[in-house]
Amino acid sequence: MPSNLFKTLIRSLGYDGATNLILPLIPTSVFNPTLYSGLKFWFDPSQLDTLFQDALGTIPVTTAGDPVGLVIDLSSLGNNAVQTIDARRPIYQTDGVLHWLEFNVTLDHHMVLPISVQGANTSSNTAVFAVRVNNVYYSYVFGTTSDFGYGMLFLTSYIRPFTRGTAGVIGGNGTTFNRYNDIVYSSDWDALTSTLRGWMNLNKELELSAGVPSTKFTPANMWLGAGSNASIATFDGRMYGGCIYDEKRADNERILLQEYMALKGGIAL
């Protein structure tokens, strides 16, 4: 049994891997991101019936190399990711075991998300993604116009989650990492305590409170695989799956989500 699957099983039975029991008790056979409230967007490329080559959802994705113009949101809220321009659509890929969306920065691959994924200006956020990044200079996992609101990117070999309120963009860098590696990238923003945190796999890379806003701006646009820092910057690499909440998840809940996404990317935590 893979080590990360074993750890997920242990935690789902209520054990945190150290000395304490944790809640909730969630069987891994039924665990998925919808079990927690506040889910605004969840995608999983291994579920081929949620991927379509065209933005209208009339041509299903069936084979590696197919373009993806529509990703059905698994949250049941209908916050689908869409790309109407053929040349900008990411590509579905698989090695027969893992499944992912391949984004190419040179081709400007990205998808449009509804602004409602951000939640209210006063709502907290949590996001967990399994990714492999190739180009790390302003490579957005998801982002917004002028970096308003909440988002996550890679910047010069660092993870950099961010949030923006009236004081401007607040973001922090974790430790450096090697690109072309598969990682689980997570962050949360707590509106009640004005705290921004970020993780690479299970390692907390940063925790900021100074200057972090308690409310966020509403962006004009939101994207999967893109963000706006002066000009639109796009993601370069693989996305094995991800989820975004308009709530701050408890630490034990976040760990289960991290390990769930690790399984999607074949990542040992």
QUIMOKA-V108857 format. One record per backbone hydrogen bond with DSSP energy under -1.0 kcal/mol. NH is the residue of the N-H (numbers start at 1). CO is the residue of the C=O. E is the energy in kcal/mol with one decimal. If there is no record, write none. Layout:
nh=NH co=CO e=E
nh=NH co=CO e=E
This chain:
nh=6 co=2 e=-2.2
nh=7 co=3 e=-2.3
nh=8 co=4 e=-2.1
nh=9 co=5 e=-2.3
nh=10 co=6 e=-2.6
nh=11 co=7 e=-2.7
nh=12 co=8 e=-2.5
nh=13 co=9 e=-1.2
nh=14 co=11 e=-1.7
nh=15 co=10 e=-1.7
nh=16 co=20 e=-2.3
nh=22 co=14 e=-2.5
nh=30 co=27 e=-1.5
nh=35 co=32 e=-2.0
nh=36 co=33 e=-1.3
nh=40 co=244 e=-3.0
nh=41 co=244 e=-1.6
nh=43 co=242 e=-2.2
nh=47 co=44 e=-2.2
nh=48 co=46 e=-1.2
nh=50 co=47 e=-2.3
nh=51 co=48 e=-1.8
nh=52 co=70 e=-2.2
nh=53 co=59 e=-3.5
nh=57 co=54 e=-1.1
nh=61 co=51 e=-2.0
nh=65 co=92 e=-3.4
nh=66 co=63 e=-2.0
nh=68 co=90 e=-2.5
nh=69 co=52 e=-2.4
nh=70 co=52 e=-1.7
nh=71 co=81 e=-2.7
nh=72 co=50 e=-3.0
nh=74 co=42 e=-3.0
nh=80 co=78 e=-1.9
nh=81 co=71 e=-2.0
nh=82 co=112 e=-2.1
nh=83 co=69 e=-2.5
nh=88 co=85 e=-1.4
nh=89 co=86 e=-1.5
nh=91 co=102 e=-2.3
nh=92 co=66 e=-2.9
nh=93 co=100 e=-2.6
nh=95 co=98 e=-1.4
nh=100 co=93 e=-2.5
nh=101 co=239 e=-2.3
nh=102 co=91 e=-3.5
nh=103 co=237 e=-3.3
nh=108 co=105 e=-1.1
nh=109 co=104 e=-2.0
nh=110 co=88 e=-2.0
nh=111 co=224 e=-2.5
nh=112 co=82 e=-3.7
nh=113 co=222 e=-2.8
nh=117 co=114 e=-1.7
nh=118 co=115 e=-2.1
nh=119 co=116 e=-1.2
nh=123 co=120 e=-1.5
nh=125 co=189 e=-2.2
nh=126 co=245 e=-1.3
nh=127 co=187 e=-2.4
nh=128 co=243 e=-2.1
nh=129 co=185 e=-2.5
nh=130 co=241 e=-2.4
nh=131 co=183 e=-2.7
nh=132 co=238 e=-2.1
nh=134 co=236 e=-3.4
nh=139 co=154 e=-2.3
nh=141 co=152 e=-2.0
nh=142 co=152 e=-1.6
nh=143 co=223 e=-1.7
nh=145 co=221 e=-1.6
nh=147 co=144 e=-1.8
nh=148 co=145 e=-2.5
nh=149 co=164 e=-1.0
nh=151 co=162 e=-2.1
nh=152 co=142 e=-2.1
nh=153 co=160 e=-1.1
nh=154 co=139 e=-2.3
nh=155 co=158 e=-2.2
nh=160 co=153 e=-2.7
nh=162 co=151 e=-2.5
nh=163 co=170 e=-1.9
nh=164 co=149 e=-2.1
nh=165 co=168 e=-1.2
nh=168 co=165 e=-1.5
nh=170 co=163 e=-2.7
nh=172 co=161 e=-1.2
nh=174 co=159 e=-1.5
nh=177 co=157 e=-1.2
nh=180 co=133 e=-2.9
nh=183 co=131 e=-2.9
nh=185 co=129 e=-2.7
nh=186 co=199 e=-2.1
nh=187 co=127 e=-2.1
nh=188 co=197 e=-1.7
nh=189 co=125 e=-2.5
nh=190 co=195 e=-2.9
nh=194 co=190 e=-1.3
nh=195 co=190 e=-1.4
nh=196 co=208 e=-2.5
nh=197 co=188 e=-2.7
nh=198 co=206 e=-1.9
nh=199 co=186 e=-2.9
nh=200 co=203 e=-2.3
nh=201 co=184 e=-3.7
nh=203 co=200 e=-1.9
nh=205 co=198 e=-2.8
nh=206 co=198 e=-1.5
nh=208 co=196 e=-3.1
nh=212 co=209 e=-1.4
nh=216 co=121 e=-2.1
nh=217 co=164 e=-2.5
nh=223 co=143 e=-2.5
nh=224 co=111 e=-2.7
nh=225 co=141 e=-2.7
nh=227 co=233 e=-1.9
nh=228 co=144 e=-1.6
nh=229 co=231 e=-1.7
nh=231 co=229 e=-1.9
nh=233 co=227 e=-3.0
nh=235 co=225 e=-2.6
nh=237 co=103 e=-2.0
nh=238 co=132 e=-2.4
nh=239 co=101 e=-1.9
nh=240 co=130 e=-2.8
nh=242 co=43 e=-1.7
nh=243 co=128 e=-2.0
nh=244 co=41 e=-2.6
nh=245 co=126 e=-3.2
nh=246 co=38 e=-2.4
nh=254 co=250 e=-2.6
nh=255 co=251 e=-2.2
nh=256 co=252 e=-1.6
nh=257 co=253 e=-2.1
nh=258 co=254 e=-2.8
nh=259 co=255 e=-2.4
nh=260 co=256 e=-2.1
nh=261 co=257 e=-2.5
nh=262 co=258 e=-2.1
nh=263 co=259 e=-1.6
nh=264 co=260 e=-1.2
nh=265 co=261 e=-1.5
nh=267 co=262 e=-3.0
